[in-house]
Amino acid sequence: MARNYRNEYDKYHSSPEQKARRAARNKARRQMEREGKVSKGDGNDVNHVRPLVKGGSTDKTNLKVIPASKNRSFKRNKNAGMA
């Protein structure tokens, strides 16, 4: 069965909750870029020590920079948390 991207966007990506999470992730990335800890295309991700979905914040103490390969290498469950 073909994936219905339009339906996925309408039901998930465009939801107010998901927009707020995406804005928080973008804010964290911009904060780390201003501090010189990451730059565009460097292969690093800004990781939240305590995930946003579990009540974490974009506070400086909750952020760390790790390689994208490490940040994306663990299995995730259907709620985007670690399996």
Summary of the structure (lengths in Angstrom):
residues: 83
radius of gyration: 14.3
end to end distance: 25.4
largest distance: 45.2
contacts: 168
relative contact order: 0.12
helix: 46%
strand: 14%
